Amino acid sequence: MQQGSESDGRIRCTVAIEFLRAAAAPNRVLLRDAWVTLGRDEFRELALQVTAACGTGRAQNFPLKQNEVRLFTRFVKDGKSTIRLGPAGPSHIQLLLSNCPPDRLRRFVQTLRIKFEATREGKGCVRERTRLLSSLPRTFDTVSPVQARELKEVRARQALSDAAATPRKGQTSGCSSQKRVWRESDDKQEDERQQVKKSWSLCSGTALSQEQSMVLSAVLSGKNIFFTGSAGTGKSFLLKRIVASLPPNSTYATASTGVAACQIGGTTLHAFAGIGSGKAPLHQCIELAQRPGVRQQWLSCHHLIIDEISMVEGDFFDKLEAVAREVRKCEDPFGGIQLIICGDFLQLPPVSKAAEQPKFCFQAKCWRKCIHLNMELTQVRRQTDQEFISLLNTVRLGRCTEEVTKQLVLTATNRVERDGILATRLCTHKDDVELTNSRQLQELPGEQRSFKAVDSDPVLVKALDAQCPVSSVIELKQGAQVMLTKNLDVARGLVNGARGVVIGFETEGKGLPKVRFLCGVTNVVGPERWVLKGPAGAYLIRQQLPLKLAWAISIHKSQGMSLDCAEISLSRVFECGQAYVALSRARSLAGLRVLDFDPKVVKANSCVMQFYRKLRKEQFLIQASLHSYVQPNKENRDAS
């Protein structure tokens, strides 16, 4: 479903209109593709207009009357919301919105809420009789963007309402001098109000950069795009924004690894494709993809997102493309599916046998006909030290100058430990990680506490373990070195990869761990939810503490993380890009300790280097042509 108007007062989605009447069967109208527009009618009152996207059928207007609007926003993040119209009681109308890009729906809901609250004046609503007898011509004008004045009024009114709702001495909490016009869903009402407050104070740190915005615009225009960038340039952050900007029902977010897929709320590419390892002959892969559940995914997919593309093998990509054309009965590249591909080929390569050279996706036969546009993000956000950023860029390109060697060797004496929080060792092999963490935990004195996950489907524990960044059982002791596996509070430094130490456990309730973090915050860490896509598109949910033992972590599992203090032994590096991935996890050179550094471990694949040289040349030519096109147009406009 393509996006049309960019107005925050208009969305395109699936709409079910339900007319509910007492003692009568409900009447339901379903519009699978419709526009919902917030505007003003001929009486200058707020109203919602629903029209079929194809342009056929009559537009239906629904006035928004004071005290008669109720909004359910709990599932906005899934592209769903419900607007209930009419007085409290069994008779009312409700609009069920679904399959809307979550970002667009969130902005629409915010606009609706602000406009509704801002128009609360002394005058009452136009009565139905007045409407029927009026000779005014029927009109409908889309609302203007939210003004600063309106936002200020709503904030002030919200502050008064909150103050009135706070009980004073001798006053019960039920007494209030202000009556809220806007009525929200009873379920988690306070959470919703807090969510709205956050949306009003948008943090500049969450805004897209200019180059990220260009990528998003290209995606929304329908282009097949590959975007890349060095570690820390915000690729995963941008992917989440892209996922939130596309219709949920036809968008499938995938990645080459389970951990990467979990970060963007998707599934592994292999699980989506349903063809196993892809080593079987093409006709067998097509048969596997024709199974009912798998085939339905291929048919309903209009936008396919693939993260960590560097680890996807080129032959597997070719096979996927052929399967897509056959299953969808469409000879367009990839069966007509829009591809949004992300990754850095200068990081971890596809897994290959020792004697074989890895075949990257850009070496696949169908790559050039599938990808319309290549773009590179250049603005590093993870690190702020320009000297460290320059060092990492040099290592990324497989070069190790004398200056780089000197700086990395000097880090061996860095004291990165602080407040009882030790450096996390990044290991090349996962067996070393498991051995280190289990041994260190056993050596700690005191009682060992177990925290078991609550899974939506206990039968699929292995599938959840493969994709979820936290295990089904977490063992902790006082003094255990841990790291966060989820963003809890970015403003306070509680982000994915934040390091801490367990300083105790609650004496009541579930005995949750108290963790002192390197950022200076001490928090009781409670369970969080991870929602993943499992086999045949079914949703799997895991509730577990967002913690993992952090004496050691594998380089593969560290992708996407930002570590406050890291210790790296590069003596066992065996792949191109592996040293770069490990080094780029650190936020700063001061928080990094490199042991037994050998310049020989810094290497980049020559084929990848050639690909990037060509990509940058093409990008330069595109930007130059755009610049030469914009300048004459600007001159013509100025002349006119």
C-alpha positions as MATLAB code, in Angstrom:
seq = 'MQQGSESDGRIRCTVAIEFLRAAAAPNRVLLRDAWVTLGRDEFRELALQVTAACGTGRAQNFPLKQNEVRLFTRFVKDGKSTIRLGPAGPSHIQLLLSNCPPDRLRRFVQTLRIKFEATREGKGCVRERTRLLSSLPRTFDTVSPVQARELKEVRARQALSDAAATPRKGQTSGCSSQKRVWRESDDKQEDERQQVKKSWSLCSGTALSQEQSMVLSAVLSGKNIFFTGSAGTGKSFLLKRIVASLPPNSTYATASTGVAACQIGGTTLHAFAGIGSGKAPLHQCIELAQRPGVRQQWLSCHHLIIDEISMVEGDFFDKLEAVAREVRKCEDPFGGIQLIICGDFLQLPPVSKAAEQPKFCFQAKCWRKCIHLNMELTQVRRQTDQEFISLLNTVRLGRCTEEVTKQLVLTATNRVERDGILATRLCTHKDDVELTNSRQLQELPGEQRSFKAVDSDPVLVKALDAQCPVSSVIELKQGAQVMLTKNLDVARGLVNGARGVVIGFETEGKGLPKVRFLCGVTNVVGPERWVLKGPAGAYLIRQQLPLKLAWAISIHKSQGMSLDCAEISLSRVFECGQAYVALSRARSLAGLRVLDFDPKVVKANSCVMQFYRKLRKEQFLIQASLHSYVQPNKENRDAS';
ca = [
       0.000    0.000    0.000;
       1.701    3.207   -1.135;
       1.645    6.319    0.959;
      -0.086    9.347   -0.456;
      -0.443   12.667    1.321;
       2.246   13.556    3.832;
      -0.297   15.377    6.055;
      -0.345   14.188    9.676;
      -4.123   14.593    9.515;
      -4.575   11.922    6.858;
      -3.764    8.211    6.816;
      -4.281    5.313    4.430;
      -5.258    1.997    6.007;
      -7.913   -0.692    6.335;
     -11.095    0.610    8.008;
     -13.980   -1.336    9.515;
     -16.984    0.889   10.356;
     -19.265   -0.686   12.945;
     -22.735    0.725   13.717;
     -23.689   -0.729   17.099;
     -27.271   -0.388   18.319;
     -28.980   -1.694   21.434;
     -30.893   -4.939   20.913;
     -29.927   -5.104   17.238;
     -27.315   -6.928   15.208;
     -24.329   -4.683   14.447;
     -23.970   -3.322   10.929;
     -20.395   -3.540    9.617;
     -18.789   -1.977    6.546;
     -15.231   -3.024    5.615;
     -12.970   -0.896    3.416;
      -9.695   -2.759    2.848;
      -7.995    0.310    1.342;
      -9.289    3.676    2.524;
      -8.278    7.206    3.429;
      -9.152    8.519    6.891;
      -8.933   12.315    7.030;
      -9.241   14.690    9.964;
     -10.891   17.953    8.953;
     -13.604   20.531    9.579;
     -17.124   20.461    8.203;
     -19.326   23.364    7.072;
     -19.922   24.316   10.743;
     -16.123   24.441   11.330;
     -16.393   21.512   13.705;
     -13.881   18.669   13.768;
     -14.915   15.582   11.826;
     -13.413   12.403   10.402;
     -13.991   11.566    6.755;
     -13.623    8.021    5.418;
     -13.269    7.487    1.672;
     -12.305    4.479   -0.434;
      -8.750    4.891   -1.788;
      -9.882    3.870   -5.268;
     -12.156    6.923   -5.425;
     -15.421    4.991   -5.756;
     -18.247    5.214   -3.262;
     -19.528    8.113   -1.173;
     -17.396    9.806    1.445;
     -18.685    9.300    4.983;
     -18.278   12.079    7.563;
     -18.276   11.474   11.326;
     -18.488   14.615   13.541;
     -16.280   14.567   16.639;
     -18.566   15.749   19.441;
     -17.320   16.774   22.862;
     -17.601   14.083   25.554;
     -18.459   11.529   22.842;
     -15.056   10.473   21.509;
     -13.010    7.616   22.889;
      -9.629    6.572   21.534;
      -7.944    3.184   21.960;
      -4.220    3.415   21.197;
      -2.671    0.413   22.909;
      -1.786   -1.274   19.585;
      -0.621    1.781   17.622;
       2.838    0.224   17.391;
       1.209   -2.614   15.404;
      -0.574   -0.180   13.055;
      -3.964   -0.564   14.785;
      -6.284    1.791   16.649;
     -10.000    2.179   17.403;
     -12.014    5.404   17.536;
     -15.374    5.115   19.292;
     -17.959    7.825   18.578;
     -21.178    8.492   20.450;
     -22.415    8.788   24.049;
     -21.600    6.116   26.621;
     -23.972    3.214   26.185;
     -24.716    0.253   23.957;
     -25.418    2.386   20.850;
     -22.404    3.942   19.179;
     -20.208    3.930   16.075;
     -16.623    2.746   16.042;
     -13.914    2.957   13.425;
     -11.426    0.090   13.571;
      -8.186    1.124   11.855;
      -5.581   -1.488   10.891;
      -2.655   -2.113    8.514;
      -1.482    1.469    8.866;
       2.239    2.360    8.988;
       2.775    2.742   12.762;
       4.688    6.028   12.475;
       1.960    7.556   10.309;
      -0.772    6.289   12.656;
       1.064    7.627   15.716;
       1.329   11.101   14.176;
      -2.319   10.980   13.077;
      -3.437   10.054   16.608;
      -1.319   12.861   18.093;
      -2.771   15.387   15.632;
      -6.316   14.202   16.347;
      -5.784   14.442   20.092;
      -4.154   17.882   19.994;
      -6.685   19.382   17.577;
      -9.590   18.017   19.613;
      -8.266   19.369   22.909;
      -7.217   22.709   21.374;
     -10.716   23.404   19.982;
     -12.391   23.048   23.369;
     -14.083   26.450   23.762;
     -17.184   27.731   25.499;
     -19.553   27.121   22.590;
     -21.434   23.858   22.460;
     -21.727   21.357   19.633;
     -24.062   21.905   16.696;
     -27.234   19.938   17.320;
     -28.361   17.251   14.890;
     -31.600   19.130   14.138;
     -29.599   22.258   13.243;
     -27.465   20.201   10.879;
     -30.483   18.724    9.112;
     -32.261   22.084    8.685;
     -29.152   24.012    7.670;
     -28.958   25.393    4.126;
     -25.153   25.554    4.218;
     -23.494   23.578    1.397;
     -21.708   20.428    2.577;
     -17.962   21.083    2.812;
     -14.950   19.349    4.303;
     -11.504   20.898    4.706;
      -8.452   18.963    5.916;
      -7.046   20.346    9.165;
      -3.951   22.502    9.090;
      -0.724   21.208   10.705;
      -0.508   21.456   14.502;
       0.458   25.008   15.486;
       2.763   25.952   18.370;
      -0.131   27.918   19.911;
      -2.350   24.820   19.943;
       0.362   22.671   21.445;
       0.952   25.278   24.172;
      -2.773   25.446   24.993;
      -3.072   21.671   25.235;
       0.008   21.378   27.436;
      -1.337   24.072   29.772;
      -4.745   22.390   29.924;
      -3.112   19.012   30.571;
      -1.072   20.519   33.421;
      -4.240   21.996   34.976;
      -6.043   18.686   34.592;
      -3.168   16.763   36.216;
      -2.984   19.286   39.068;
      -6.754   19.089   39.631;
      -6.598   15.295   39.624;
      -3.931   15.277   42.373;
      -5.699   15.046   45.746;
      -4.969   17.805   48.262;
      -5.264   17.609   52.029;
      -8.844   16.829   52.932;
      -9.754   16.149   49.287;
     -10.391   12.769   47.741;
      -8.771   11.787   44.473;
     -12.206   11.707   42.813;
     -12.703   15.474   43.214;
     -11.630   17.537   40.248;
     -12.367   21.100   39.147;
     -11.531   20.192   35.558;
     -13.514   17.706   33.507;
     -11.554   15.961   30.779;
     -13.270   16.158   27.435;
     -11.042   13.574   25.801;
     -11.834   10.090   27.052;
      -9.235    7.401   26.534;
      -9.393    3.646   26.839;
      -9.597    2.390   30.420;
      -6.826   -0.119   29.720;
      -3.495    1.417   30.702;
      -4.872    4.965   30.542;
      -1.963    6.439   32.497;
       0.543    4.734   30.175;
      -1.209    6.290   27.185;
      -1.096    9.762   28.711;
       2.599    9.391   29.437;
       3.119    8.201   25.858;
       1.430   11.328   24.530;
       3.506   13.582   26.760;
       6.656   11.986   25.357;
       5.451   12.562   21.823;
       4.984   16.275   22.557;
       8.585   16.662   23.681;
      10.319   15.096   20.693;
      13.998   14.576   21.383;
      16.349   15.909   18.731;
      18.546   12.863   19.310;
      15.869   10.650   17.759;
      15.532   12.720   14.585;
      16.793   11.284   11.316;
      19.876   12.834    9.785;
      19.685   14.236    6.254;
      21.226   11.119    4.699;
      18.931    8.843    6.726;
      15.934   10.889    5.571;
      17.044   10.446    1.957;
      17.089    6.664    2.427;
      13.610    6.702    3.991;
      12.263    8.863    1.146;
      13.692    6.431   -1.419;
      12.018    3.518    0.390;
       8.633    5.289    0.524;
       8.901    6.059   -3.200;
       8.933    2.294   -3.839;
      12.576    1.833   -4.891;
      14.547   -1.350   -4.226;
      17.406   -0.047   -2.117;
      20.621   -1.249   -0.514;
      21.975    1.092    2.147;
      25.214    0.589    4.001;
      27.545    2.389    6.370;
      30.236    1.780    8.928;
      29.430    0.551   12.442;
      27.585    3.129   14.535;
      26.035    5.106   11.646;
      22.494    4.270   12.789;
      21.589    1.535   10.302;
      19.457   -0.421   12.800;
      17.817    2.775   14.055;
      16.912    3.730   10.490;
      15.596    0.229    9.773;
      13.197    0.514   12.708;
      11.901    3.804   11.308;
      11.473    2.184    7.892;
       9.548   -0.742    9.416;
       7.308    1.753   11.242;
       6.682    3.681    7.999;
       5.354    0.729    5.976;
       2.013   -1.150    6.229;
       2.449   -3.995    8.768;
       0.364   -6.613    6.904;
       2.530   -6.534    3.792;
       5.954   -5.788    5.352;
       8.301   -8.546    6.503;
      11.392   -7.575    8.500;
      14.138  -10.198    8.369;
      17.844  -10.537    9.103;
      20.592  -13.071    8.541;
      20.864  -13.765   12.304;
      18.266  -14.185   15.036;
      19.733  -11.456   17.264;
      19.708   -8.903   14.418;
      16.146   -9.918   13.476;
      15.002   -9.433   17.069;
      16.397   -5.891   17.128;
      14.066   -4.844   14.295;
      11.103   -6.921   15.492;
      11.295   -9.494   12.708;
      12.398  -13.026   11.966;
      15.371  -14.680   10.302;
      15.547  -14.633    6.518;
      15.681  -18.447    6.474;
      12.522  -18.699    8.618;
      10.649  -16.305    6.309;
      11.786  -18.040    3.107;
      10.819  -21.510    4.336;
      13.367  -23.302    2.129;
      15.704  -24.521    4.844;
      19.394  -23.920    4.214;
      18.747  -23.384    0.499;
      21.302  -26.075   -0.433;
      18.629  -28.255   -2.065;
      18.025  -28.071   -5.856;
      15.826  -25.177   -6.997;
      12.751  -27.338   -7.735;
      12.843  -28.735   -4.184;
      13.177  -25.225   -2.705;
      10.136  -24.139   -4.731;
       8.165  -27.131   -3.410;
       9.091  -26.188    0.166;
       8.025  -22.582   -0.435;
       4.665  -23.776   -1.843;
       3.584  -25.156    1.546;
       0.387  -23.355    2.678;
       1.784  -21.226    5.529;
       5.008  -20.338    3.714;
       3.302  -19.614    0.387;
       0.901  -17.187    2.075;
       3.864  -15.215    3.442;
       5.430  -14.945   -0.020;
       2.112  -13.813   -1.559;
       1.265  -11.230    1.113;
       4.793   -9.751    1.172;
       5.073   -6.448   -0.710;
       8.078   -5.057    1.194;
      10.930   -7.351    2.274;
      13.551   -5.971    4.662;
      16.847   -7.857    5.026;
      19.330   -6.729    7.691;
      22.961   -7.871    8.121;
      23.128   -8.728    4.418;
      26.913   -9.246    4.630;
      26.294  -12.668    6.208;
      23.824  -13.839    3.517;
      25.465  -16.103    0.923;
      25.235  -15.017   -2.732;
      23.901  -18.347   -4.053;
      21.191  -18.353   -1.374;
      20.123  -14.860   -2.506;
      19.901  -16.052   -6.138;
      17.776  -19.002   -5.036;
      15.452  -16.751   -3.045;
      14.938  -14.524   -6.072;
      14.027  -17.492   -8.289;
      11.674  -18.907   -5.629;
       9.943  -15.526   -5.272;
       9.254  -15.282   -9.028;
       7.897  -18.830   -9.197;
       5.697  -18.727   -6.077;
       4.272  -15.271   -6.866;
       3.838  -16.074  -10.601;
       5.516  -12.793  -11.497;
       8.625  -12.413  -13.662;
       9.653   -9.057  -12.190;
      12.879   -9.202  -10.115;
      12.153  -10.900   -6.795;
       8.571  -11.469   -7.922;
       7.757   -7.761   -7.708;
       8.593   -7.483   -3.982;
      10.193   -4.211   -2.907;
      13.589   -4.952   -1.346;
      15.045   -2.857    1.491;
      18.494   -4.332    2.165;
      20.913   -3.147    4.831;
      24.358   -4.121    6.054;
      28.085   -3.540    5.825;
      30.024   -5.955    3.615;
      33.217   -4.810    5.380;
      31.965   -6.471    8.561;
      31.280  -10.195    9.061;
      31.160  -12.263    5.817;
      28.940  -15.287    5.028;
      29.922  -18.528    6.734;
      31.970  -20.642    4.305;
      34.180  -23.707    4.376;
      37.833  -23.123    5.208;
      39.077  -23.762    1.642;
      36.349  -21.659   -0.036;
      36.135  -17.950   -0.626;
      32.841  -16.478    0.643;
      30.393  -15.398   -2.056;
      28.768  -12.113   -1.077;
      25.251  -11.038   -2.042;
      26.542   -8.306   -4.358;
      28.201  -11.140   -6.335;
      24.832  -12.870   -6.854;
      23.664  -13.058  -10.480;
      20.420  -11.191   -9.745;
      21.874   -8.436   -7.514;
      22.114   -5.677  -10.119;
      18.637   -6.234  -11.554;
      17.129   -6.380   -8.045;
      18.711   -3.249   -6.544;
      17.777    0.138   -8.008;
      19.732    2.331   -5.623;
      22.857    2.011   -3.434;
      23.323    4.530   -0.599;
      25.933    4.891    2.131;
      25.500    6.452    5.581;
      28.640    8.324    6.649;
      27.720   10.125    9.891;
      28.944    8.079   12.887;
      26.689    8.352   15.957;
      28.048    5.708   18.324;
      31.416    7.410   18.896;
      31.985   11.145   19.321;
      35.823   11.170   19.441;
      36.924   12.049   15.902;
      40.363   10.502   16.474;
      38.774    7.154   17.384;
      36.336    7.395   14.457;
      39.264    7.974   12.083;
      41.123    4.977   13.564;
      38.071    2.724   13.096;
      37.598    3.842    9.488;
      41.224    2.967    8.751;
      40.795   -0.502   10.292;
      37.498   -0.999    8.418;
      39.316   -0.540    5.116;
      41.863   -3.205    6.114;
      44.707   -0.764    6.709;
      46.834   -0.643    9.836;
      49.261    2.282    9.844;
      52.035    2.756   12.398;
      49.915    5.367   14.179;
      46.906    3.018   14.400;
      49.133    0.204   15.684;
      50.652    2.520   18.305;
      47.246    3.702   19.558;
      45.826    0.171   19.821;
      48.921   -1.215   21.547;
      48.769    1.613   24.118;
      45.206    0.621   25.086;
      46.592   -2.561   26.704;
      47.339   -0.465   29.810;
      43.900    1.230   29.934;
      42.104    0.796   33.248;
      38.528    0.555   32.012;
      37.137   -0.985   35.228;
      35.186    1.292   37.561;
      32.802    0.890   40.515;
      33.202   -2.886   40.505;
      32.253   -3.123   36.812;
      34.796   -5.113   34.803;
      35.536   -4.939   31.086;
      33.587   -7.301   28.831;
      35.890   -9.577   26.850;
      34.928   -9.976   23.177;
      35.753  -13.466   21.933;
      35.957  -14.895   18.443;
      34.472  -18.272   19.487;
      31.187  -18.733   21.390;
      32.545  -21.742   23.338;
      35.054  -19.430   25.013;
      32.196  -17.109   25.980;
      30.087  -19.809   27.639;
      33.080  -21.230   29.503;
      34.235  -17.830   30.781;
      30.786  -16.690   31.978;
      29.850  -19.960   33.701;
      33.265  -20.252   35.426;
      33.232  -16.661   36.693;
      29.671  -17.020   38.005;
      30.532  -20.216   39.878;
      33.551  -18.570   41.512;
      31.391  -15.855   43.075;
      30.303  -16.515   46.682;
      26.659  -16.353   47.739;
      23.325  -17.778   46.632;
      22.624  -18.270   42.940;
      19.232  -16.970   41.759;
      17.398  -18.342   38.712;
      14.976  -16.275   36.638;
      12.859  -18.247   34.201;
      11.287  -16.672   31.130;
       7.544  -16.726   30.502;
       7.060  -17.769   26.858;
       3.855  -17.584   24.844;
       4.548  -21.048   23.437;
       6.721  -23.314   25.629;
       7.014  -25.789   22.735;
       8.992  -23.217   20.715;
      11.580  -22.406   23.389;
      14.438  -23.293   21.002;
      13.086  -20.923   18.335;
      12.882  -18.152   20.917;
      16.395  -18.911   22.212;
      17.758  -18.625   18.662;
      16.226  -15.179   18.062;
      15.815  -13.561   21.467;
      18.835  -11.778   23.010;
      17.992  -13.256   26.417;
      17.909  -16.950   27.326;
      14.999  -18.885   28.812;
      16.815  -19.117   32.161;
      19.115  -16.444   33.588;
      21.387  -17.345   36.512;
      22.631  -14.465   38.695;
      24.550  -13.845   41.906;
      25.496  -10.725   43.789;
      28.621   -9.418   42.058;
      27.676  -10.859   38.652;
      28.854   -8.807   35.681;
      25.835   -8.071   33.440;
      24.806   -6.000   30.458;
      21.455   -4.701   29.277;
      20.010   -6.307   26.171;
      17.335   -3.681   25.520;
      16.942    0.102   25.563;
      15.152    0.932   28.825;
      15.821    4.655   29.252;
      18.089    6.212   26.643;
      18.177    9.597   28.399;
      19.653    7.991   31.552;
      22.120    5.801   29.655;
      20.194    2.535   30.108;
      20.681    1.312   26.553;
      21.357   -1.971   24.787;
      24.920   -2.940   25.795;
      25.062   -0.787   28.967;
      27.348   -2.486   31.514;
      26.605   -3.042   35.174;
      27.092   -5.255   38.234;
      24.449   -6.942   40.419;
      24.669   -5.374   43.898;
      21.803   -7.292   45.499;
      18.237   -8.537   45.159;
      14.852   -7.301   46.344;
      13.812   -8.859   49.645;
      10.143   -8.935   48.651;
       8.133  -10.000   45.632;
      10.084  -11.779   42.914;
      13.485  -10.888   44.346;
      14.452   -8.873   41.261;
      18.128   -7.924   40.860;
      19.447   -4.469   41.736;
      22.058   -3.390   39.192;
      24.556   -0.538   39.408;
      25.377    0.632   35.884;
      28.533    2.300   34.635;
      26.472    5.364   33.625;
      25.920    6.034   37.361;
      22.330    4.760   37.595;
      21.269    2.054   40.070;
      18.056    0.293   39.065;
      15.903   -2.662   39.990;
      15.663   -4.517   36.672;
      12.266   -6.078   36.006;
      11.104   -8.305   33.138;
      10.626   -6.919   29.616;
       8.748   -8.283   26.589;
      10.187   -9.369   23.253;
       7.735   -9.962   20.411;
       9.154  -12.070   17.586;
       7.788  -13.611   14.432;
       7.940  -17.382   14.463;
       7.085  -20.097   11.939;
       4.380  -19.173    9.376;
       4.280  -15.587   10.662;
       2.942  -16.490   14.135;
       3.931  -14.090   16.896;
       6.044  -15.413   19.769;
       6.400  -13.533   23.048;
       9.057  -13.871   25.716;
       9.015  -12.098   29.090;
      12.398  -12.118   30.762;
      14.928   -9.887   32.510;
      16.753   -7.776   29.880;
      20.131   -8.954   31.184;
      22.904  -11.322   30.204;
      26.181  -12.272   31.850;
      28.905   -9.972   30.574;
      32.323  -11.255   31.585;
      32.508  -12.268   27.921;
      30.453  -12.005   24.732;
      31.070  -13.272   21.196;
      31.908  -10.814   18.434;
      28.951  -12.149   16.411;
      26.490  -11.551   19.286;
      27.887   -8.068   19.942;
      26.731   -6.700   16.572;
      24.443   -3.725   17.118;
      25.680   -3.151   20.684;
      27.543   -0.170   22.113;
      29.855   -1.219   24.967;
      31.042    1.156   27.697;
      34.102   -0.937   28.573;
      35.504   -3.736   26.429;
      38.549   -5.982   26.438;
      39.526   -7.611   23.160;
      41.931  -10.394   22.341;
      42.476  -10.461   18.577;
      44.979  -13.314   18.447;
      42.325  -15.806   17.240;
      40.690  -13.588   14.596;
      40.020  -15.746   11.534;
      37.762  -13.656    9.244;
      38.047  -10.418    7.299;
      36.234   -7.629    9.142;
      36.162   -9.478   12.473;
      38.776   -7.230   14.124;
      36.878   -4.138   12.934;
      33.531   -5.393   14.304;
      35.106   -6.063   17.706;
      36.884   -2.694   17.938;
      33.858   -0.708   16.747;
      31.676   -1.988   19.627;
      33.523    0.356   22.027;
      32.113    3.837   22.568;
      35.565    5.364   23.085;
      39.266    4.563   22.934;
      39.471    5.158   26.703;
      36.894    2.412   27.298;
      38.817   -0.111   25.180;
      41.633   -2.497   26.107;
      43.243   -4.506   23.284;
      45.431   -7.455   24.267;
      48.203   -9.048   22.166;
      47.515   -6.807   19.160;
      48.954   -7.951   15.828;
      48.561   -5.679   12.754;
      48.156   -8.803   10.574;
      44.622   -9.434   11.943;
      43.394   -6.190   10.353;
      42.216   -7.150    6.881;
      39.426   -6.455    4.418;
      38.198   -8.569    1.494;
      39.552   -7.236   -1.835;
      36.261   -7.953   -3.680;
      34.342   -5.964   -1.073;
      36.782   -3.058   -1.358;
      36.269   -3.003   -5.127;
      32.470   -3.061   -4.658;
      32.599   -0.070   -2.295;
      34.855    1.940   -4.589;
      32.326    1.451   -7.386;
      29.383    2.235   -5.075;
      30.921    5.530   -3.942;
      31.697    6.530   -7.516;
      28.080    5.879   -8.551;
      26.769    7.774   -5.531;
      28.997   10.749   -6.342;
      27.739   10.826   -9.940;
      24.088   10.655   -8.778;
      24.598   13.526   -6.329;
      26.392   15.586   -8.978;
      23.583   15.072  -11.496;
      20.966   15.961   -8.881;
      22.906   19.124   -8.023;
      23.157   20.193  -11.677;
      19.416   19.517  -12.099;
      18.354   21.486   -9.017;
      20.441   24.609   -9.751;
      18.873   25.541  -13.144;
      15.401   24.901  -11.738;
      16.157   27.205   -8.839;
      17.339   29.916  -11.231;
      14.172   29.554  -13.324;
      11.986   29.857  -10.233;
      13.887   32.942   -9.092;
      13.511   34.497  -12.545;
       9.797   33.909  -12.576;
];
